[in-house]
Amino acid sequence: MSKIEEKLFQDRYRVDAGRPHIRIKDAGLCRDCRNQQCTVCCPAGCYSREAGGQVALTTDGCLECGTCRIICDEHRNVEWEWPRGGFGILFKFG
């Protein structure tokens, strides 16, 4: 593991089952997106490319940094809000 992965491994994530704080508004827009920058820019790796150019989103482990909502400037296809209190990332060192 790299140093950043070792540090991230120490953090914990409380999943809010059935209430993800991030959502892709229209999956078709992601498929048509030229760059799919979210799949390479998300530091937690929550976005991935699937067969057929589809983008898959897994919110478990999200660092709540907001990179996805900034990087998706071409389509503004990410709906992002803070997780409910007590859920989301629990940083060990602050």
C-alpha atoms as an extended CHARMM CRD file, in Angstrom:
* protein
*
        94  EXT
         1         1  MET       CA              0.0000000000        0.0000000000        0.0000000000  PROA      1               0.0000000000
         2         2  SER       CA              1.0800000000        3.5420000000       -0.6440000000  PROA      2               0.0000000000
         3         3  LYS       CA              1.2960000000        6.0350000000        2.1980000000  PROA      3               0.0000000000
         4         4  ILE       CA             -2.0260000000        7.7180000000        1.3640000000  PROA      4               0.0000000000
         5         5  GLU       CA             -3.8250000000        4.3630000000        1.1810000000  PROA      5               0.0000000000
         6         6  GLU       CA             -2.4180000000        3.4180000000        4.5920000000  PROA      6               0.0000000000
         7         7  LYS       CA             -3.7630000000        6.6330000000        6.1040000000  PROA      7               0.0000000000
         8         8  LEU       CA             -7.1560000000        6.3450000000        4.4190000000  PROA      8               0.0000000000
         9         9  PHE       CA             -7.4660000000        2.7620000000        5.6160000000  PROA      9               0.0000000000
        10        10  GLN       CA             -7.4700000000        4.0740000000        9.1960000000  PROA      10              0.0000000000
        11        11  ASP       CA            -10.5540000000        6.2020000000        8.5610000000  PROA      11              0.0000000000
        12        12  ARG       CA            -14.0190000000        4.6790000000        8.8400000000  PROA      12              0.0000000000
        13        13  TYR       CA            -17.1750000000        5.2380000000        6.8720000000  PROA      13              0.0000000000
        14        14  ARG       CA            -20.7000000000        4.9170000000        8.2630000000  PROA      14              0.0000000000
        15        15  VAL       CA            -23.0670000000        4.0030000000        5.4460000000  PROA      15              0.0000000000
        16        16  ASP       CA            -26.5110000000        5.5940000000        5.5230000000  PROA      16              0.0000000000
        17        17  ALA       CA            -28.3240000000        2.6670000000        3.9040000000  PROA      17              0.0000000000
        18        18  GLY       CA            -30.8370000000        3.7330000000        1.2900000000  PROA      18              0.0000000000
        19        19  ARG       CA            -29.8810000000        7.4290000000        1.5220000000  PROA      19              0.0000000000
        20        20  PRO       CA            -26.7520000000        8.0840000000       -0.5470000000  PROA      20              0.0000000000
        21        21  HSD       CA            -25.5390000000       11.6790000000       -0.3770000000  PROA      21              0.0000000000
        22        22  ILE       CA            -24.3340000000       11.6050000000       -4.0000000000  PROA      22              0.0000000000
        23        23  ARG       CA            -26.3660000000       10.6790000000       -7.0320000000  PROA      23              0.0000000000
        24        24  ILE       CA            -25.8220000000       10.6870000000      -10.7850000000  PROA      24              0.0000000000
        25        25  LYS       CA            -28.8090000000       12.5790000000      -12.1770000000  PROA      25              0.0000000000
        26        26  ASP       CA            -28.8570000000       11.0720000000      -15.6950000000  PROA      26              0.0000000000
        27        27  ALA       CA            -26.7610000000        7.9720000000      -16.4640000000  PROA      27              0.0000000000
        28        28  GLY       CA            -27.1110000000        8.6430000000      -20.2040000000  PROA      28              0.0000000000
        29        29  LEU       CA            -25.1950000000       11.9170000000      -19.8700000000  PROA      29              0.0000000000
        30        30  CYS       CA            -22.2970000000       10.0640000000      -18.2640000000  PROA      30              0.0000000000
        31        31  ARG       CA            -22.2160000000        7.5600000000      -21.1080000000  PROA      31              0.0000000000
        32        32  ASP       CA            -22.0020000000       10.4270000000      -23.6130000000  PROA      32              0.0000000000
        33        33  CYS       CA            -19.3940000000       12.3820000000      -21.6090000000  PROA      33              0.0000000000
        34        34  ARG       CA            -16.1340000000       12.6410000000      -23.5520000000  PROA      34              0.0000000000
        35        35  ASN       CA            -13.7200000000       12.6440000000      -20.6190000000  PROA      35              0.0000000000
        36        36  GLN       CA            -15.5160000000       10.9580000000      -17.7220000000  PROA      36              0.0000000000
        37        37  GLN       CA            -13.1220000000       12.8520000000      -15.4520000000  PROA      37              0.0000000000
        38        38  CYS       CA            -14.9370000000       11.6880000000      -12.3320000000  PROA      38              0.0000000000
        39        39  THR       CA            -13.5260000000        8.1800000000      -12.9230000000  PROA      39              0.0000000000
        40        40  VAL       CA             -9.9420000000        9.4220000000      -12.5600000000  PROA      40              0.0000000000
        41        41  CYS       CA            -10.2580000000       12.4610000000      -10.2730000000  PROA      41              0.0000000000
        42        42  CYS       CA            -12.2000000000       11.0870000000       -7.3180000000  PROA      42              0.0000000000
        43        43  PRO       CA             -9.5580000000       10.5190000000       -4.6070000000  PROA      43              0.0000000000
        44        44  ALA       CA            -11.6810000000        7.7680000000       -3.0070000000  PROA      44              0.0000000000
        45        45  GLY       CA            -12.2920000000        5.9630000000       -6.3090000000  PROA      45              0.0000000000
        46        46  CYS       CA            -16.0730000000        6.1200000000       -5.9590000000  PROA      46              0.0000000000
        47        47  TYR       CA            -16.5800000000        6.4240000000       -9.7250000000  PROA      47              0.0000000000
        48        48  SER       CA            -15.5950000000        3.7240000000      -12.2040000000  PROA      48              0.0000000000
        49        49  ARG       CA            -16.0470000000        3.0270000000      -15.9090000000  PROA      49              0.0000000000
        50        50  GLU       CA            -18.1570000000        0.0480000000      -16.8090000000  PROA      50              0.0000000000
        51        51  ALA       CA            -18.8110000000       -1.7660000000      -20.0560000000  PROA      51              0.0000000000
        52        52  GLY       CA            -20.4540000000        0.3590000000      -22.7230000000  PROA      52              0.0000000000
        53        53  GLY       CA            -19.0320000000        3.5950000000      -21.3070000000  PROA      53              0.0000000000
        54        54  GLN       CA            -21.3790000000        3.6270000000      -18.3370000000  PROA      54              0.0000000000
        55        55  VAL       CA            -20.1740000000        5.2930000000      -15.1150000000  PROA      55              0.0000000000
        56        56  ALA       CA            -20.8520000000        3.4560000000      -11.8570000000  PROA      56              0.0000000000
        57        57  LEU       CA            -20.9960000000        5.2580000000       -8.5140000000  PROA      57              0.0000000000
        58        58  THR       CA            -20.3330000000        3.6450000000       -5.1450000000  PROA      58              0.0000000000
        59        59  THR       CA            -20.7350000000        6.1780000000       -2.3420000000  PROA      59              0.0000000000
        60        60  ASP       CA            -19.2960000000        3.9610000000        0.4110000000  PROA      60              0.0000000000
        61        61  GLY       CA            -15.9190000000        5.4080000000        1.3250000000  PROA      61              0.0000000000
        62        62  CYS       CA            -16.5770000000        8.8810000000       -0.1050000000  PROA      62              0.0000000000
        63        63  LEU       CA            -14.2300000000       11.4770000000        1.4010000000  PROA      63              0.0000000000
        64        64  GLU       CA            -16.8600000000       14.2410000000        1.0090000000  PROA      64              0.0000000000
        65        65  CYS       CA            -14.3410000000       16.4800000000       -0.7560000000  PROA      65              0.0000000000
        66        66  GLY       CA            -16.7260000000       17.6540000000       -3.4940000000  PROA      66              0.0000000000
        67        67  THR       CA            -14.3250000000       16.9290000000       -6.3510000000  PROA      67              0.0000000000
        68        68  CYS       CA            -17.0280000000       15.1370000000       -8.3510000000  PROA      68              0.0000000000
        69        69  ARG       CA            -19.4190000000       18.0680000000       -8.3490000000  PROA      69              0.0000000000
        70        70  ILE       CA            -16.6360000000       20.4220000000       -9.4420000000  PROA      70              0.0000000000
        71        71  ILE       CA            -15.1260000000       18.1540000000      -12.0950000000  PROA      71              0.0000000000
        72        72  CYS       CA            -18.5170000000       17.4060000000      -13.7000000000  PROA      72              0.0000000000
        73        73  ASP       CA            -18.7270000000       20.9450000000      -15.0540000000  PROA      73              0.0000000000
        74        74  GLU       CA            -19.6200000000       19.9150000000      -18.6140000000  PROA      74              0.0000000000
        75        75  HSD       CA            -22.9740000000       18.3600000000      -17.7010000000  PROA      75              0.0000000000
        76        76  ARG       CA            -23.5220000000       19.2490000000      -14.0160000000  PROA      76              0.0000000000
        77        77  ASN       CA            -24.8010000000       15.7010000000      -13.6430000000  PROA      77              0.0000000000
        78        78  VAL       CA            -23.8700000000       15.0740000000      -10.0100000000  PROA      78              0.0000000000
        79        79  GLU       CA            -26.3210000000       15.7690000000       -7.2150000000  PROA      79              0.0000000000
        80        80  TRP       CA            -24.2590000000       16.1440000000       -4.0230000000  PROA      80              0.0000000000
        81        81  GLU       CA            -25.1610000000       17.0140000000       -0.4530000000  PROA      81              0.0000000000
        82        82  TRP       CA            -23.6480000000       16.4460000000        2.9620000000  PROA      82              0.0000000000
        83        83  PRO       CA            -24.4780000000       13.0920000000        4.5750000000  PROA      83              0.0000000000
        84        84  ARG       CA            -26.9190000000       13.1570000000        7.4820000000  PROA      84              0.0000000000
        85        85  GLY       CA            -25.3860000000       13.6730000000       10.9040000000  PROA      85              0.0000000000
        86        86  GLY       CA            -23.4580000000       10.6760000000       12.1770000000  PROA      86              0.0000000000
        87        87  PHE       CA            -22.9960000000        9.1690000000        8.7140000000  PROA      87              0.0000000000
        88        88  GLY       CA            -20.2500000000        9.4590000000        6.1200000000  PROA      88              0.0000000000
        89        89  ILE       CA            -16.4980000000        9.6290000000        6.6030000000  PROA      89              0.0000000000
        90        90  LEU       CA            -15.0980000000        9.4450000000       10.1380000000  PROA      90              0.0000000000
        91        91  PHE       CA            -11.5350000000       10.7370000000        9.9660000000  PROA      91              0.0000000000
        92        92  LYS       CA             -9.2110000000        9.2660000000       12.5470000000  PROA      92              0.0000000000
        93        93  PHE       CA             -6.7670000000       12.1790000000       12.5950000000  PROA      93              0.0000000000
        94        94  GLY       CA             -9.0970000000       15.1610000000       12.6170000000  PROA      94              0.0000000000
